[in-house]
Amino acid sequence: SLPFDTKSYGSGIRLGRRFNWPDKFFKGSWRLQGSIRQYLADNESDLMSYYSSSIEDYITYNGNKYIFSTSGISIKQYISRDNRDHPEFPTQGSQFNWNFTLSGSFLGGDEDYYKNEFNFKWYNKIINKLVLHQNFKLGVLNPIEVNTGRSVVPPSARFLMGGTGIPYGEMLRGYSENMIGPLGTSFPKGGNVMLKYSLELRYLISENPNMYVLVFADAGNVWDNINIVDPFSLRRSMGFGGRVMMPMLGMLGYDIGYGFDSSVEEHLLGNNSAHGWEYHFIFGMPIN
């Protein structure tokens, strides 16, 4: 976890519509959002170890806590195409999502960056209840340079990976929560580039409630910047699990995964052997 607590307040307005071009499966939405964040730490150095010493003049002290405050104004665009044959257990079709965020810069605020995320999913029926699911995801975040030490990229905007990915990271089973990618002194700080590929073989056990078992293979990584990205240097894992759709609760699942590579923390400690087994309980995750 991060070496400080975060308090966030925000509101926004969102508009959306379906498109007739390129085909009827496309839709889009746009969101204008404003937010105020406070980062609270026991020690001033905990804040500067994450953001850098440039924020020192903007840190205040109140109630036995060191506080660094920012505000953000952003525009987010979501473009998607979805022609899956069933939302809970697709057997054919595909889903594409492009999310673009512009924060700060001429919009104002202290959070200055732009971010692109692309997600592709394919579904192919092998036999009656056996389906092959593939998922490819790419994300790139670019900080916008401004002349103030208060300007930052909030932790929630950076890419995290490992485990179930909760609350705002990317799932990579067979590894500890959010421990794939750049690290701070003792915590995952997130990165600016993310790449992941996942393959699942799913078998439907029950349609009502929706229940299926799966075997999976995951591979992914997170880097500080695009200049050091190596698509052949990915953390890999394999395993098995199950899912059940519960009314009012959403998707429940349990996965057991084996990580074939070391996590970043293990690598820095000189341990380059396989990470080994991890056990993941999944609660209320979106259907994918």
MARVEXNU-625527 format. One record per residue (C-alpha): x, y, z; chain; residue number from 1. Coordinates in nm, 4 decimals, padded with zeros to 6 digits, always signed. Example, Ala and Ser with C-alpha at 12.3 -4.5 7.8 and 13.67 -1.06 7.14 Angstrom:
REM residues 2
<px +01.2300 py -00.4500 pz +00.7800 cadena A num 1>
<px +01.3670 py -00.1060 pz +00.7140 cadena A num 2>
//
This chain:
REM residues 288
<px +00.0000 py +00.0000 pz +00.0000 cadena A num 1>
<px +00.0991 py +00.3649 pz -00.0407 cadena A num 2>
<px +00.2796 py +00.5415 pz +00.2478 cadena A num 3>
<px -00.0087 py +00.7888 pz +00.2874 cadena A num 4>
<px -00.3889 py +00.8020 pz +00.3011 cadena A num 5>
<px -00.6028 py +00.9689 pz +00.0356 cadena A num 6>
<px -00.9261 py +01.1651 pz +00.0643 cadena A num 7>
<px -01.1058 py +01.2474 pz -00.2597 cadena A num 8>
<px -01.4093 py +01.4609 pz -00.3400 cadena A num 9>
<px -01.5504 py +01.5067 pz -00.6874 cadena A num 10>
<px -01.8437 py +01.5428 pz -00.9203 cadena A num 11>
<px -01.9048 py +01.5362 pz -01.2924 cadena A num 12>
<px -02.1465 py +01.5284 pz -01.5796 cadena A num 13>
<px -02.1663 py +01.2550 pz -01.8429 cadena A num 14>
<px -02.3249 py +01.2324 pz -02.1875 cadena A num 15>
<px -02.3469 py +00.9271 pz -02.4123 cadena A num 16>
<px -02.4933 py +00.8021 pz -02.7374 cadena A num 17>
<px -02.4948 py +00.5128 pz -02.9807 cadena A num 18>
<px -02.3419 py +00.5435 pz -03.3261 cadena A num 19>
<px -02.4696 py +00.4209 pz -03.6621 cadena A num 20>
<px -02.1177 py +00.4299 pz -03.8076 cadena A num 21>
<px -01.9040 py +00.2266 pz -03.8575 cadena A num 22>
<px -02.1853 py -00.0069 pz -03.7446 cadena A num 23>
<px -02.4663 py -00.0311 pz -03.4883 cadena A num 24>
<px -02.2438 py -00.1932 pz -03.2235 cadena A num 25>
<px -02.0499 py +00.1282 pz -03.1507 cadena A num 26>
<px -02.1291 py +00.3696 pz -02.8684 cadena A num 27>
<px -01.9509 py +00.6523 pz -02.6907 cadena A num 28>
<px -01.9683 py +00.8725 pz -02.3857 cadena A num 29>
<px -01.7943 py +01.1835 pz -02.2563 cadena A num 30>
<px -01.7462 py +01.2948 pz -01.8961 cadena A num 31>
<px -01.6369 py +01.6300 pz -01.7533 cadena A num 32>
<px -01.5155 py +01.5816 pz -01.3981 cadena A num 33>
<px -01.3731 py +01.7922 pz -01.1191 cadena A num 34>
<px -01.2036 py +01.6584 pz -00.8068 cadena A num 35>
<px -01.0185 py +01.7648 pz -00.4927 cadena A num 36>
<px -00.7690 py +01.5274 pz -00.3297 cadena A num 37>
<px -00.5817 py +01.5342 pz -00.0026 cadena A num 38>
<px -00.2851 py +01.3076 pz +00.0692 cadena A num 39>
<px -00.2225 py +01.2636 pz +00.4427 cadena A num 40>
<px +00.0983 py +01.1183 pz +00.5882 cadena A num 41>
<px +00.2624 py +01.0819 pz +00.9291 cadena A num 42>
<px +00.5938 py +01.2043 pz +00.7887 cadena A num 43>
<px +00.6681 py +01.4710 pz +00.5295 cadena A num 44>
<px +00.9240 py +01.2390 pz +00.3689 cadena A num 45>
<px +00.6498 py +00.9836 pz +00.2879 cadena A num 46>
<px +00.4835 py +01.2345 pz +00.0561 cadena A num 47>
<px +00.8073 py +01.3466 pz -00.1072 cadena A num 48>
<px +00.9267 py +00.9871 pz -00.1536 cadena A num 49>
<px +00.6314 py +00.9295 pz -00.3850 cadena A num 50>
<px +00.6003 py +01.2647 pz -00.5645 cadena A num 51>
<px +00.9523 py +01.4212 pz -00.5293 cadena A num 52>
<px +01.0967 py +01.7070 pz -00.3265 cadena A num 53>
<px +00.9363 py +01.9634 pz -00.5628 cadena A num 54>
<px +00.6125 py +01.9467 pz -00.3606 cadena A num 55>
<px +00.7807 py +02.0450 pz -00.0311 cadena A num 56>
<px +00.6580 py +02.4065 pz -00.0407 cadena A num 57>
<px +00.2974 py +02.2893 pz -00.0857 cadena A num 58>
<px +00.2844 py +02.0516 pz +00.2132 cadena A num 59>
<px +00.0945 py +02.1740 pz +00.5202 cadena A num 60>
<px +00.0752 py +02.0355 pz +00.8738 cadena A num 61>
<px -00.2579 py +01.9974 pz +01.0537 cadena A num 62>
<px -00.3963 py +01.7559 pz +01.3133 cadena A num 63>
<px -00.0723 py +01.5597 pz +01.3467 cadena A num 64>
<px -00.0728 py +01.4933 pz +00.9715 cadena A num 65>
<px +00.1295 py +01.6285 pz +00.6822 cadena A num 66>
<px -00.1124 py +01.7163 pz +00.4015 cadena A num 67>
<px -00.0547 py +01.7668 pz +00.0305 cadena A num 68>
<px -00.3630 py +01.8901 pz -00.1598 cadena A num 69>
<px -00.4397 py +01.9001 pz -00.5321 cadena A num 70>
<px -00.7371 py +01.9688 pz -00.7552 cadena A num 71>
<px -00.8115 py +01.8184 pz -01.0929 cadena A num 72>
<px -01.0328 py +01.8932 pz -01.3933 cadena A num 73>
<px -01.0520 py +01.6275 pz -01.6619 cadena A num 74>
<px -01.2357 py +01.5223 pz -01.9760 cadena A num 75>
<px -01.2802 py +01.1503 pz -02.0368 cadena A num 76>
<px -01.3894 py +00.9854 pz -02.3591 cadena A num 77>
<px -01.5123 py +00.6243 pz -02.3815 cadena A num 78>
<px -01.5543 py +00.4601 pz -02.7224 cadena A num 79>
<px -01.6633 py +00.0950 pz -02.7380 cadena A num 80>
<px -01.7839 py -00.1727 pz -02.9759 cadena A num 81>
<px -01.9605 py -00.4808 pz -02.8401 cadena A num 82>
<px -02.1197 py -00.7577 pz -03.0471 cadena A num 83>
<px -02.0995 py -01.0408 pz -02.7917 cadena A num 84>
<px -02.3896 py -01.2829 pz -02.8052 cadena A num 85>
<px -02.4443 py -01.2896 pz -02.4267 cadena A num 86>
<px -02.3283 py -01.0483 pz -02.1524 cadena A num 87>
<px -02.2698 py -01.3082 pz -01.8758 cadena A num 88>
<px -02.1187 py -01.5990 pz -02.0710 cadena A num 89>
<px -02.0291 py -01.4928 pz -02.4276 cadena A num 90>
<px -01.9647 py -01.7749 pz -02.6735 cadena A num 91>
<px -01.8865 py -01.5631 pz -02.9787 cadena A num 92>
<px -01.8236 py -01.2045 pz -03.0772 cadena A num 93>
<px -01.5813 py -00.9417 pz -02.9518 cadena A num 94>
<px -01.5575 py -00.6308 pz -02.7384 cadena A num 95>
<px -01.3356 py -00.3265 pz -02.7926 cadena A num 96>
<px -01.2866 py -00.0300 pz -02.5578 cadena A num 97>
<px -01.0836 py +00.2884 pz -02.6009 cadena A num 98>
<px -01.0664 py +00.5192 pz -02.2993 cadena A num 99>
<px -00.8960 py +00.8570 pz -02.3303 cadena A num 100>
<px -00.8415 py +01.1018 pz -02.0431 cadena A num 101>
<px -00.7102 py +01.4577 pz -02.0594 cadena A num 102>
<px -00.6510 py +01.6124 pz -01.7170 cadena A num 103>
<px -00.5241 py +01.9579 pz -01.6307 cadena A num 104>
<px -00.3242 py +02.1578 pz -01.8839 cadena A num 105>
<px -00.5565 py +02.4265 pz -02.0299 cadena A num 106>
<px -00.8494 py +02.2784 pz -01.8320 cadena A num 107>
<px -00.6952 py +02.3927 pz -01.5017 cadena A num 108>
<px -00.6166 py +02.2131 pz -01.1801 cadena A num 109>
<px -00.2964 py +02.0531 pz -01.0549 cadena A num 110>
<px -00.3226 py +01.7054 pz -01.2130 cadena A num 111>
<px -00.1635 py +01.7308 pz -01.5565 cadena A num 112>
<px -00.1550 py +01.4251 pz -01.7836 cadena A num 113>
<px -00.3224 py +01.2448 pz -02.0723 cadena A num 114>
<px -00.3879 py +00.8743 pz -02.0822 cadena A num 115>
<px -00.4955 py +00.6162 pz -02.3401 cadena A num 116>
<px -00.6221 py +00.2641 pz -02.2675 cadena A num 117>
<px -00.7101 py +00.0054 pz -02.5323 cadena A num 118>
<px -00.8797 py -00.3245 pz -02.4498 cadena A num 119>
<px -00.9660 py -00.6014 pz -02.6992 cadena A num 120>
<px -01.1600 py -00.9193 pz -02.6110 cadena A num 121>
<px -01.2470 py -01.2118 pz -02.8366 cadena A num 122>
<px -01.4752 py -01.5118 pz -02.7773 cadena A num 123>
<px -01.4732 py -01.8334 pz -02.9823 cadena A num 124>
<px -01.6918 py -02.1361 pz -02.9185 cadena A num 125>
<px -01.4971 py -02.4620 pz -02.9416 cadena A num 126>
<px -01.7825 py -02.6999 pz -02.8633 cadena A num 127>
<px -02.1256 py -02.6536 pz -02.7061 cadena A num 128>
<px -02.0304 py -02.5169 pz -02.3612 cadena A num 129>
<px -01.6548 py -02.4738 pz -02.4066 cadena A num 130>
<px -01.5355 py -02.1230 pz -02.4997 cadena A num 131>
<px -01.1938 py -01.9683 pz -02.5663 cadena A num 132>
<px -01.1633 py -01.6125 pz -02.4339 cadena A num 133>
<px -00.8703 py -01.3828 pz -02.5205 cadena A num 134>
<px -00.7996 py -01.0408 pz -02.3717 cadena A num 135>
<px -00.5327 py -00.7928 pz -02.4851 cadena A num 136>
<px -00.4840 py -00.4637 pz -02.3003 cadena A num 137>
<px -00.2471 py -00.1721 pz -02.3624 cadena A num 138>
<px -00.2240 py +00.1517 pz -02.1652 cadena A num 139>
<px -00.0003 py +00.4585 pz -02.1941 cadena A num 140>
<px +00.0045 py +00.7600 pz -01.9617 cadena A num 141>
<px +00.1929 py +01.0803 pz -02.0475 cadena A num 142>
<px +00.2509 py +01.3490 pz -01.7809 cadena A num 143>
<px +00.2124 py +01.7053 pz -01.9090 cadena A num 144>
<px +00.5044 py +01.9274 pz -01.8096 cadena A num 145>
<px +00.4074 py +02.2507 pz -01.6318 cadena A num 146>
<px +00.6089 py +02.5003 pz -01.4272 cadena A num 147>
<px +00.4808 py +02.4235 pz -01.0777 cadena A num 148>
<px +00.5836 py +02.1739 pz -00.8124 cadena A num 149>
<px +00.2203 py +02.1172 pz -00.7189 cadena A num 150>
<px +00.1466 py +01.9524 pz -01.0554 cadena A num 151>
<px +00.1264 py +01.5729 pz -01.0135 cadena A num 152>
<px -00.0213 py +01.2567 pz -01.1579 cadena A num 153>
<px -00.2561 py +01.1066 pz -00.8938 cadena A num 154>
<px -00.1770 py +00.7494 pz -00.7843 cadena A num 155>
<px -00.5144 py +00.6239 pz -00.9109 cadena A num 156>
<px -00.4245 py +00.7317 pz -01.2677 cadena A num 157>
<px -00.1058 py +00.5246 pz -01.2894 cadena A num 158>
<px -00.1029 py +00.1591 pz -01.3911 cadena A num 159>
<px -00.0800 py -00.1096 pz -01.1252 cadena A num 160>
<px -00.0803 py -00.4843 pz -01.1880 cadena A num 161>
<px -00.0886 py -00.8074 pz -00.9913 cadena A num 162>
<px -00.3374 py -01.0287 pz -00.8114 cadena A num 163>
<px -00.7030 py -00.9331 pz -00.8597 cadena A num 164>
<px -00.6120 py -00.5710 pz -00.9353 cadena A num 165>
<px -00.8499 py -00.4314 pz -00.6728 cadena A num 166>
<px -00.9308 py -00.1445 pz -00.6358 cadena A num 167>
<px -00.7998 py +00.0199 pz -00.9562 cadena A num 168>
<px -00.5179 py -00.2032 pz -01.0753 cadena A num 169>
<px -00.4990 py -00.4648 pz -01.3502 cadena A num 170>
<px -00.5508 py -00.8329 pz -01.2747 cadena A num 171>
<px -00.2490 py -01.0621 pz -01.3153 cadena A num 172>
<px -00.3106 py -01.3862 pz -01.1323 cadena A num 173>
<px -00.0280 py -01.5832 pz -00.9758 cadena A num 174>
<px +00.1298 py -01.2722 pz -00.8182 cadena A num 175>
<px +00.0695 py -01.0551 pz -00.5110 cadena A num 176>
<px -00.1694 py -00.7602 pz -00.5243 cadena A num 177>
<px -00.0342 py -00.4686 pz -00.7315 cadena A num 178>
<px +00.3272 py -00.5900 pz -00.7015 cadena A num 179>
<px +00.4063 py -00.6010 pz -01.0749 cadena A num 180>
<px +00.5765 py -00.2867 pz -01.2021 cadena A num 181>
<px +00.7773 py +00.0050 pz -01.0588 cadena A num 182>
<px +00.8186 py +00.0186 pz -00.6807 cadena A num 183>
<px +00.8819 py +00.2998 pz -00.4359 cadena A num 184>
<px +01.0954 py +00.2479 pz -00.1277 cadena A num 185>
<px +00.8523 py -00.0098 pz +00.0104 cadena A num 186>
<px +00.5321 py +00.0230 pz -00.1922 cadena A num 187>
<px +00.4025 py -00.0142 pz -00.5511 cadena A num 188>
<px +00.4040 py +00.3325 pz -00.7063 cadena A num 189>
<px +00.2591 py +00.2381 pz -01.0460 cadena A num 190>
<px +00.3915 py +00.3021 pz -01.3940 cadena A num 191>
<px +00.3121 py +00.4890 pz -01.7141 cadena A num 192>
<px +00.2941 py +00.1970 pz -01.9595 cadena A num 193>
<px +00.1016 py -00.1282 pz -01.9215 cadena A num 194>
<px +00.0805 py -00.4355 pz -02.1447 cadena A num 195>
<px -00.1171 py -00.7527 pz -02.0759 cadena A num 196>
<px -00.2440 py -01.0618 pz -02.2567 cadena A num 197>
<px -00.4755 py -01.3185 pz -02.1011 cadena A num 198>
<px -00.6169 py -01.6440 pz -02.2361 cadena A num 199>
<px -00.8958 py -01.8442 pz -02.0713 cadena A num 200>
<px -01.0650 py -02.1721 pz -02.1566 cadena A num 201>
<px -01.4116 py -02.1589 pz -01.9996 cadena A num 202>
<px -01.6667 py -02.4353 pz -01.9484 cadena A num 203>
<px -02.0277 py -02.3487 pz -01.8603 cadena A num 204>
<px -02.1721 py -02.5567 pz -01.5757 cadena A num 205>
<px -02.5019 py -02.3756 pz -01.5178 cadena A num 206>
<px -02.6953 py -02.1012 pz -01.6947 cadena A num 207>
<px -02.9167 py -02.0017 pz -01.3991 cadena A num 208>
<px -02.7319 py -01.8986 pz -01.1948 cadena A num 209>
<px -02.4515 py -01.8426 pz -01.4420 cadena A num 210>
<px -02.1609 py -02.0628 pz -01.3296 cadena A num 211>
<px -01.8458 py -02.1731 pz -01.5093 cadena A num 212>
<px -01.4979 py -02.3112 pz -01.4476 cadena A num 213>
<px -01.1828 py -02.2011 pz -01.6292 cadena A num 214>
<px -00.8140 py -02.2535 pz -01.6867 cadena A num 215>
<px -00.6045 py -01.9477 pz -01.7675 cadena A num 216>
<px -00.2677 py -01.8154 pz -01.8806 cadena A num 217>
<px -00.1729 py -01.4531 pz -01.8073 cadena A num 218>
<px +00.1258 py -01.2435 pz -01.9131 cadena A num 219>
<px +00.1841 py -00.8762 pz -01.8419 cadena A num 220>
<px +00.4054 py -00.6022 pz -01.7072 cadena A num 221>
<px +00.4160 py -00.2323 pz -01.6159 cadena A num 222>
<px +00.7008 py +00.0086 pz -01.6977 cadena A num 223>
<px +00.8031 py +00.3622 pz -01.5974 cadena A num 224>
<px +00.8053 py +00.4908 pz -01.9550 cadena A num 225>
<px +00.7667 py +00.3734 pz -02.3127 cadena A num 226>
<px +01.1420 py +00.3890 pz -02.3879 cadena A num 227>
<px +01.2112 py +00.0827 pz -02.1715 cadena A num 228>
<px +00.9099 py -00.1281 pz -02.2746 cadena A num 229>
<px +01.0060 py -00.4862 pz -02.3619 cadena A num 230>
<px +00.7092 py -00.6961 pz -02.4858 cadena A num 231>
<px +00.9201 py -01.0102 pz -02.4354 cadena A num 232>
<px +00.9831 py -00.9312 pz -02.0678 cadena A num 233>
<px +00.6453 py -01.0167 pz -01.9160 cadena A num 234>
<px +00.5466 py -01.1777 pz -01.5872 cadena A num 235>
<px +00.3753 py -01.5064 pz -01.6761 cadena A num 236>
<px +00.1326 py -01.7291 pz -01.4893 cadena A num 237>
<px -00.1077 py -02.0195 pz -01.5332 cadena A num 238>
<px -00.3851 py -02.1608 pz -01.3189 cadena A num 239>
<px -00.7512 py -02.2492 pz -01.2812 cadena A num 240>
<px -01.0626 py -02.1170 pz -01.1111 cadena A num 241>
<px -01.4359 py -02.0658 pz -01.1234 cadena A num 242>
<px -01.7043 py -01.7973 pz -01.1432 cadena A num 243>
<px -02.0667 py -01.7681 pz -01.0306 cadena A num 244>
<px -02.3017 py -01.4767 pz -01.0941 cadena A num 245>
<px -02.4983 py -01.3947 pz -00.7788 cadena A num 246>
<px -02.8025 py -01.1628 pz -00.7931 cadena A num 247>
<px -02.7455 py -00.8326 pz -00.6046 cadena A num 248>
<px -02.3799 py -00.9222 pz -00.5465 cadena A num 249>
<px -02.2329 py -00.9531 pz -00.8947 cadena A num 250>
<px -01.9600 py -01.1900 pz -00.9975 cadena A num 251>
<px -01.7962 py -01.4115 pz -00.7347 cadena A num 252>
<px -01.4877 py -01.6147 pz -00.8153 cadena A num 253>
<px -01.1841 py -01.7965 pz -00.6879 cadena A num 254>
<px -00.8609 py -01.8469 pz -00.8831 cadena A num 255>
<px -00.5428 py -02.0381 pz -00.8048 cadena A num 256>
<px -00.2437 py -01.9227 pz -01.0081 cadena A num 257>
<px +00.1250 py -02.0085 pz -01.0342 cadena A num 258>
<px +00.3659 py -01.7255 pz -01.1189 cadena A num 259>
<px +00.6557 py -01.8468 pz -01.3327 cadena A num 260>
<px +00.8645 py -01.5313 pz -01.2817 cadena A num 261>
<px +00.9755 py -01.3237 pz -00.9846 cadena A num 262>
<px +00.7916 py -01.0078 pz -00.8871 cadena A num 263>
<px +00.9801 py -00.6777 pz -00.9037 cadena A num 264>
<px +01.0284 py -00.6807 pz -00.5267 cadena A num 265>
<px +01.1740 py -01.0327 pz -00.5359 cadena A num 266>
<px +01.3999 py -00.9425 pz -00.8282 cadena A num 267>
<px +01.5371 py -00.6380 pz -00.6422 cadena A num 268>
<px +01.6134 py -00.8617 pz -00.3438 cadena A num 269>
<px +01.8138 py -01.0941 pz -00.5692 cadena A num 270>
<px +01.5508 py -01.3690 pz -00.5919 cadena A num 271>
<px +01.4926 py -01.4538 pz -00.9581 cadena A num 272>
<px +01.3143 py -01.7846 pz -00.9052 cadena A num 273>
<px +00.9453 py -01.8433 pz -00.9746 cadena A num 274>
<px +00.7045 py -01.6516 pz -00.7544 cadena A num 275>
<px +00.4976 py -01.9643 pz -00.6940 cadena A num 276>
<px +00.1336 py -02.0112 pz -00.5980 cadena A num 277>
<px -00.1155 py -01.7361 pz -00.5179 cadena A num 278>
<px -00.4843 py -01.7668 pz -00.4253 cadena A num 279>
<px -00.7310 py -01.5004 pz -00.5367 cadena A num 280>
<px -01.0852 py -01.4373 pz -00.4150 cadena A num 281>
<px -01.2821 py -01.2243 pz -00.6607 cadena A num 282>
<px -01.5850 py -01.0320 pz -00.5397 cadena A num 283>
<px -01.8076 py -00.8027 pz -00.7437 cadena A num 284>
<px -01.5696 py -00.7809 pz -01.0367 cadena A num 285>
<px -01.7147 py -00.6806 pz -01.3763 cadena A num 286>
<px -01.7955 py -00.9660 pz -01.6105 cadena A num 287>
<px -01.5210 py -01.0009 pz -01.8730 cadena A num 288>
//
